Amino acid sequence: MKEKEQYYTTEPVQEGHMNFAYFEQLCDVKNKQGKIVGYAFAELLPGVLNKRLATKSDSGEKPFPLKICSSG
């Protein structure tokens, strides 16, 4: 049986999608040689554990502006 590689990189397939409460993006998973070996779905939920980023009704504070950039 072939030994599993330990290091991979992710590269966005397309620009991510920012919604009011979350960010999501489809990515290729590549090995060290740059070959696509799988896919990953990245999702960020910035307001889940951070009250500064929660909606005003949740924490009573004004929502904190968030800028998300992707490389690639």
Buried (B, 14 or more C-beta within 10 A) or exposed (E): EEEEEEEEEBBBBEEBEBEEEEBEBBBBBBBEEEEEEEEBEEEBEBBEEEEEBBEEEEBEEEBEEEEEEEEE
